């Protein structure tokens, strides 16, 4: 853990032992105090949920400068209130550490909010209307781009070029789906890319084809790049605006820090690095950001010197680029997640496809060992059980070669985990980075996943309970814009294994894998702080950075099926308010 009071509000070094300051005035009082006074009017007392095993709950917190200076009872902390102290009366509300998203794509998400955003609909008719309206409102746009559509809105999860042609025929259209593992193109875009029946599939993707063998309009995984390479690059201003738009949204959900899961040019994704550099230079980056530098799977060890140079260039202030992202497989819905056995066909028979390992597992072990030796954290996309095993094997190889280093590798998504691999997370010190919102019955799960995994593998999905019971460290993230960036919605699903809009009578998805609200909240705060190497955040203790969120209620006090109704009222980073709801 960092020594308390060794950094100012912006993360810049402060001489050890120097006191915190507020408005340039040295003071023995607090700048900011949160009180949960049981004698105050306005309803039941809220409190402070510290996510500190030694303290649990408290009645009050005091902040000076960017650090927490006291945690205790109202009587203890009240002594630190002076004439210049701002007092936040919790009045039945709950103060928690700020959420940290351990796997998110803010620049891409922010850009999509300003493009043809399909995330507000979930039917083909809804998408037709949104695409048509956007095209009409942007007659001069050379391309129609954006995304957020759901696979289950189309038969087999495969929309067609003809659908788009009927809406927009005069310009190329390319729209990524909600999970960002597939892109939907109209005929004009396919022609511009030169795609025909003779175009081979790339090694890391698939061109969906019609009965005549022609590209049907759906491009899976690496095949997206065949069209994405033609898209106009977003300007620096557009990328920076996207980042700041995303930052405002994430702060409104109580998120104070995150790990950007792709810094660099990935499949169908613009490079986010210039936006972060611009925001840091302008002083508008208010969140704490750990960047995962993209590992180009078409290259090998020759890119490590470039990654080292980028780490040095990017690390400073509230931005650090100390992680490397390796995408080892795809997703289950399009049968590119890497499985230990074949997918099933629609008739329940074994197919000839077990998914894709984007990097040869032998090479993966070499790459991870070298990255670990250079002090990089490795952030894996590992969704299928074969990809999870290959990633864990790579971590094990690095441990054997380099010894135990504080690199904190983590595996994100973990949709299918073979039971034999569950205990290896604790044994190897690999963090399980969960996206809890996905662990529920919904059409994409029930129609496009379970029938093709079969009953045994379907029962191995999102094993949060087994991982927790095995002693694994859990971190949590959203993968936004793949799914909602709202941590509270994810907490609801982790606890209930039902979507937030489902009634209590709805079936529970693998009930043995439910975890308690305390464990889920710890994953989204202290667990993600651990994955992000932000050791002076994630819990509420004296000396920790004052990265905090105020909830409108205490979700621990109500029924678990009401967790999703909780809202964030205020968010603080380093003691500074970065978000306040109208009714805060």
Buried (B, 14 or more C-beta within 10 A) or exposed (E): EEEBBBBBBBBEEBEEEEEBBBEEEEBEBBBBBBBBBEEBEEEEBBBBBBBBEEBEEBBBBBBBBBBBBBBBEBEBBBEBBEEEBBBBBBBBBBBBBBBBBBBBBBBBBBBBBEBBBBBEBBEBEBBBEBBBEBBEEBEEBEBBBBBBBBBBBBEBBBBBBEBBBEBBEEBBBBBBBBBBBBBBBBBBBBBBBEBEEEBEBBEBBBBBBBEEEBBBBBBBBBBBBBBBEBBEEBEEEBBBBBBBBBBEBBBBBBBBBBBBBBBBBBBBBBBBBBBBBBBBEEEEBBBBBBBBBBBBBEEBEEBBEEBBEBBEEBEEBBBBBBBBBBBBBBBBBBBBBBBBBBBBEEEEEEEEBBBBBBBEBEEBBBBBBBBBBBEBBBBBBBBBBBBBBBBBBBBBBBBEBBEEBEBBBBBBBBBBBBEEBBBBBBBBBBBBBBBBBBBBBBBBBBBBBBBBBBEEBBBBBBBBBBBBBBEBBBBBBBBBBBBBBBBBBBBBBBBBBBBBEBEEEBEBBBEEBBBBBEBBBBBBBBBBBBBBBBBBBBBBBBBBBBBBBBBBBBBBEEEBBBBBBBBBBBBBBBBBBBBBEEEB
